[in-house]
Amino acid sequence: MPQPRYTTVPKYNSRVLVRGDVGYEVCRCNNPTADTPDRFPSEIHVVETPTDVATALKRATELGTTVGIRSSGHIMNLGNLIQDGILIDTVNLNRHINYDPVTREIAFGPSCRVEELAAKLKEVNRFFPHGHAPTVGSGGFLLAGGQGWFVRGWGATNQQWILKMEIVVPDGRTVIASRTENQDLFWAARGSGLGFFGVVTRFWGRTIPASKMWERILKFEVNSDNYETLMTWSIERGRDTPKYGTDLNLTIDYPQKYDPAYTTDDVPPGAKLHLTLNLLCYTDTLREARTLLSAYDNMPENVREWLIQFHPVQSRTFEEVFNRKRGFLGNSGKERWQINSIMNDPAVPLPRLLQAIKPAHLELPTRTTSVFMCHCDIVPDEEDAVLSLPQDLYISTVTGWTDPKLEPAIYQNMRDHYRRAFPVAVGQYITELDVNNDDANTKVFSDTALAKFLKIRAKWDPKELFPNYKKFVQAHDKINRLQNKPSL
Ligand SMILES: Cc1cc2nc3c(=O)[nH]c(=O)nc-3n(C[C@H](O)[C@H](O)[C@H](O)COP(=O)(O)OP(=O)(O)OC[C@H]3O[C@@H](n4cnc5c(N)ncnc54)[C@H](O)[C@@H]3O)c2cc1C
């Protein structure tokens, strides 16, 4: 049966959907990937209040099962779908954004999307670093860390911007977590992503006055021979660029990715990869923007010869970026996606890093597969949050396909490329931990942060209502075993 198209505003005729209900399968499959696995929760609770959440948790206990949570479904391996479990869908939970003009804080529910936050902030002329893609929900984005706008200087959104959270904990109570209330819960919630052991029903975040966004774009033809030259130049110029107020992104893809004339997964014969730098900054004037992005001015000849397009620094709006990204995951409802990632070990020299990630960047198995890399420069503070790995560069490949016959081989291709990059990685961004297959999974925290997390988790969720943390433990054990082998 073809899967209905993904929508951010689904309508269901009941708050509790069970197998056989009209809305059950529509809801189960309302994910940005058409590749919904054959895992069928016993019930889906489309919650509207913290009380509904408590009811869903109680129901899981009655059924002797476990719980998954969905805010927008952007984790493609869909660990929130648990066979015979309970799925809590927060799509209608506090789905509004309030701005308090006295405290200048915003408060919002977990399913409020990036574009909804952006619209509210525009209305009140304030800034808060939400994500970059319009349909991503706040829940998973903020629990994971949040590589938000201009993350380089301002840190992960949950490090510097989130002040408190309202959470329904496994025993059904609704509590507040902040730096002064339930500190251990607040510590564990900021970075544990899909392994968190409660349901966040509301976030409060600080805001600052809005400024203006600017963008400079450079596009090159990239191939196996010039890869090292172009990547080295791009990354080094990024490192020369001031961290505060800049957002530096690199993509590699086939230009045919977005061309509607192409409908199959095959890479068109003779297609050439393009490497694009989308260099953004946030500052009041064009003159300042030009200075902020000036590290890319003087291009050496061996880089310039591959330049195929450039746009000088120009004004850019969030809406324009969202519209560009809206097509990123396709629009037909047939697209299937897998995302793999690492964060580089900052101690590894750049040539070694490039050697390790080159296959994941150039051997793209389908026409719609693409690479996304950005400078994050996130410095962890393990005392403050479980987010504990340095995030220098976020390096990922999004594999895209439409033909289910390519499965399962298609999954393994990129898993193998990323597995081979383990020796140059400090770990991976937690959102890409694959609950279906451990091959490309690596560390998501420091070992000390994991040990502390496990203790806090056991205190709040002794009956293990939320099971996905076990995947962290499995990946850490594997990597520690590998690191103890002299061959790695
Ligand atoms: C196209 C695209 C663009 C992206 N852009 C960015 C970006 O710019 N910056 C960035 O940092 N990340 C980005 N991401 C990654 C994204 O932030 C993560 O996939 C995130 O986990 C999505 O959260 P979600 O709640 O929307 O997704 P979901 O898949 O619904 O949730 C992910 C997991 O988070 C947990 N969770 C969700 N809601 C709650 C809740 N209310 N309470 C407790 N646990 C919950 C669940 O365990 C769930 O399995 C992007 C992803 C995609 C696909």
The ligand as an ORCA input file, in Angstrom:
! r2SCAN-3c Opt
* xyz 0 1
  C      16.336     17.384      6.915
  C      16.910     17.420      8.294
  C      17.499     18.580      8.751
  C      18.036     18.648     10.033
  N      18.619     19.813     10.449
  C      19.166     19.870     11.677
  C      19.807     21.056     12.152
  O      19.863     22.065     11.478
  N      20.373     21.019     13.376
  C      20.307     19.909     14.175
  O      20.813     19.945     15.291
  N      19.693     18.800     13.770
  C      19.141     18.746     12.547
  N      18.546     17.589     12.133
  C      18.496     16.453     13.048
  C      17.267     16.574     13.942
  O      17.447     17.596     14.882
  C      17.057     15.256     14.655
  O      16.695     14.266     13.739
  C      16.046     15.347     15.770
  O      16.151     14.209     16.558
  C      14.660     15.499     15.248
  O      13.816     15.573     16.334
  P      12.264     15.332     16.194
  O      11.664     15.423     17.500
  O      11.838     16.284     15.173
  O      12.266     13.857     15.586
  P      11.674     12.532     16.161
  O      12.177     11.476     15.248
  O      10.228     12.683     16.354
  O      12.354     12.397     17.573
  C      13.655     11.937     17.697
  C      13.810     11.235     19.035
  O      13.799     12.222     20.050
  C      13.044     11.780     21.156
  N      11.966     12.733     21.407
  C      11.292     13.464     20.494
  N      10.403     14.246     21.116
  C      10.525     14.008     22.434
  C       9.871     14.513     23.591
  N       8.915     15.432     23.507
  N      10.239     14.035     24.815
  C      11.201     13.093     24.928
  N      11.843     12.576     23.865
  C      11.499     13.027     22.622
  C      12.471     10.428     20.834
  O      13.204      9.438     21.501
  C      12.664     10.292     19.349
  O      12.996      8.980     18.979
  C      17.987     17.514     10.867
  C      17.396     16.333     10.404
  C      16.863     16.275      9.133
  C      16.251     15.005      8.661
*
